Amino acid sequence: MWGVLTKINKKLVLAIPVMMLAGFVCGALLDASPLKMLIIPFTFLMVYPMMVTLKLKKVLEGGDGKAQLLTQLINFAIVPFVAYGLGRFFFTDQPYMALGLLLAALVPTSGMTISWTGFAKGNLEAAVKMTVIGLILGSLATPFYIQWLLGAVVAIDTAAVMKQIAVIVFLPMIAGYVTQQWLVKRYTQKVFQEIWAPRFPGMSTIGVLGIVFIAIALKARAVMAAPEALLNIAVPLLLLYGINYLLSTFIGKMFLKRGDAIALVYGTVMRNLSIALAVAMNGFGASGSDAALVIALAYIIQVQSAAWYVRLTDKLFGAPGKTS
């Protein structure tokens, strides 16, 4: 079973479209509303496993302060406002679509940040820290950014969203840390890293695919009525990721060495779409399915673009061992 889950996790660029298609067919043929009761279980299944492998202690280690500072400046002082601008331009009369674009930009970094940094031979230690810092800051800041930027056009109960984030981020984070410590104590750190840690991303993938299926099933009939909506969503998403890649690549080349620069790119472009999707589905009722549709499509663009960028890293930053 673990081998199958690992293979699926490595093939997200295929698995997510397949689940989107399956969800679309289900929603088109059947009443998908009963699926709403599965949102919370799949949300926990999506978030908890990735918290088990999170290395919280890495935040306390130094050595790459400039890369960490630049990463968080991009993540919280630039990218959310780019997403906000694109959302207001492309989704003038669809505020919850704009919300989906903003949510996709508000929670930076995920396990993909670490994975793709490793594939590109970047600074893994820096990527781990970016993941932990970005996750914590993004989770705390998200309700306030939404209220500040979209509070006038989106019905938001800030306290309720904060409660949802506590349930879908910080509760699983605590549970994940306790699980991690228990496994390390029982099996040793080496066994945990080699045997147990690789299993959890696959479990998280089940949650991701389940939530994507539900999100698309709930919107299937609306998409059937206006199929051009998918293209309208894809354009601002492509622009958001394109701008993010260009900006992060430029800043990385200007100010950082090769390894840190690659970590910065993946620490800013890879968003924690799992948490964004969970917030959309759990925090905004029926309207959240509009936002969830945007985030579901973002998965495809994010995974595919990350794979393409790996092939460009040597050309952009030089071969491993050289500075940018």
C-alpha positions, -999 to 999 in steps of 0.1 A, spaced: 0 0 0 27 25 9 44 19 -24 12 27 -43 7 59 -23 43 70 -29 38 65 -67 6 85 -66 23 113 -47 50 114 -74 24 116 -101 2 144 -88 3 161 -121 -17 132 -135 -36 121 -104 -52 156 -97 -67 159 -133 -80 124 -130 -97 132 -97 -110 164 -111 -125 146 -141 -140 119 -117 -155 146 -95 -169 164 -125 -186 133 -138 -200 125 -103 -213 160 -98 -228 161 -132 -247 128 -128 -255 128 -91 -264 151 -63 -230 159 -48 -242 178 -17 -239 148 7 -202 148 0 -199 179 22 -199 157 53 -166 143 41 -148 176 39 -136 177 76 -123 141 76 -104 145 43 -91 179 55 -75 162 86 -62 134 64 -47 160 41 -30 182 68 -20 159 97 4 136 78 25 165 65 27 179 100 43 146 113 73 152 91 76 189 98 110 198 114 99 226 138 134 228 155 150 239 122 135 274 127 160 280 155 190 273 134 209 302 117 231 306 87 208 317 59 192 348 74 192 368 41 175 341 22 148 337 49 142 374 51 139 378 13 116 348 11 91 361 36 92 396 21 82 382 -12 56 359 4 39 385 25 47 419 10 44 412 -27 27 380 -38 -6 385 -20 -10 419 -35 -2 406 -70 -29 380 -64 -53 406 -51 -48 428 -82 -52 399 -106 -83 388 -88 -100 422 -89 -91 425 -126 -102 391 -138 -130 383 -113 -147 417 -110 -181 402 -104 -169 369 -89 -155 378 -55 -152 342 -43 -131 334 -73 -109 363 -64 -108 349 -28 -95 316 -42 -67 333 -60 -58 352 -28 -59 321 -7 -36 304 -32 -11 332 -25 -14 335 12 -1 302 27 34 298 13 55 266 12 46 230 15 64 196 14 68 204 -24 92 233 -15 116 208 1 112 181 -26 117 204 -56 146 222 -39 162 188 -34 156 179 -71 173 211 -82 202 206 -58 194 237 -38 199 244 -1 176 219 17 182 232 52 171 267 41 140 252 23 130 233 55 131 265 75 112 284 48 85 257 50 80 260 87 82 298 90 60 303 59 34 279 72 32 295 106 32 331 94 8 324 66 -17 306 88 -16 335 113 -18 362 87 -44 347 63 -76 359 81 -63 394 84 -52 397 48 -86 384 36 -105 409 59 -82 437 48 -82 431 10 -116 415 4 -136 422 34 -157 447 15 -168 422 -11 -166 388 6 -187 379 37 -160 369 62 -162 360 98 -126 366 108 -130 348 142 -146 318 124 -118 317 98 -92 319 126 -110 290 144 -109 270 112 -72 276 108 -66 265 144 -85 233 137 -69 225 103 -34 238 109 -24 242 145 -43 212 160 -28 188 133 6 205 139 5 197 176 -8 161 169 18 157 142 46 168 165 35 144 192 33 116 167 68 124 154 83 125 189 66 92 198 78 74 167 114 88 172 114 77 208 101 42 199 120 35 167 150 60 168 155 91 146 172 71 118 143 46 115 118 74 116 136 93 87 142 62 66 110 42 71 82 62 86 87 98 73 84 88 36 50 71 42 32 102 54 32 123 22 13 95 5 -14 96 32 -17 133 28 -21 128 -10 -53 108 -3 -67 138 15 -57 162 -13 -73 140 -39 -105 136 -18 -109 173 -13 -102 180 -50 -128 154 -59 -154 170 -36 -146 206 -47 -151 198 -84 -182 176 -78 -199 205 -60 -191 229 -89 -197 204 -117 -231 217 -128 -220 253 -126 -190 245 -148 -213 226 -173 -235 258 -175 -204 280 -182 -174 258 -194 -154 289 -204 -150 296 -166 -121 271 -165 -102 292 -191 -111 324 -172 -96 309 -141 -64 295 -158 -53 328 -172 -49 347 -139 -33 316 -123 -7 314 -151 0 351 -147 3 347 -109 28 319 -111 47 334 -140 52 367 -121 62 348 -90 88 328 -109 103 358 -127 105 379 -95 119 352 -73 145 342 -99 156 378 -104 160 384 -66 177 351 -61 203 358 -88 209 393 -76 213 387 -39 220 350 -31 243 321 -38 230 292 -60 216 269 -33 199 297 -13 185 312 -46 169 279 -56 154 275 -21 140 310 -23 123 303 -56 106 272 -44 100 288 -10 79 315 -26 64 299 -57 52 266 -40 21 275 -21 5 253 5 -26 247 -16 -38 219 7 -44 244 35 -57 270 11 -82 244 -1 -92 234 34 -98 270 44 -119 276 13 -140 245 18 -144 249 56 -145 286 62 -169 301 36 -198 277 33 -213 270 -1 -195 301 -16 -162 285 -8 -166 260 -36 -159 289 -61 -126 296 -43 -119 258 -41 -122 255 -79 -95 281 -84 -72 264 -59 -78 229 -75 -67 242 -109 -37 258 -92 -25 224 -82 -20 214 -118 -1 246 -127 21 244 -96 32 208 -99 39 210 -137 57 244 -135 79 231 -106 90 202 -128 98 224 -157 117 249 -135 140 221 -122 153 217 -158 162 254 -160 180 258 -127 215 250 -140 211 275 -168 197 302 -145 220 297 -115 249 277 -128 258 241 -121 260 228 -85 292 241 -68 290 275 -85 275 306 -71 248 326 -89 
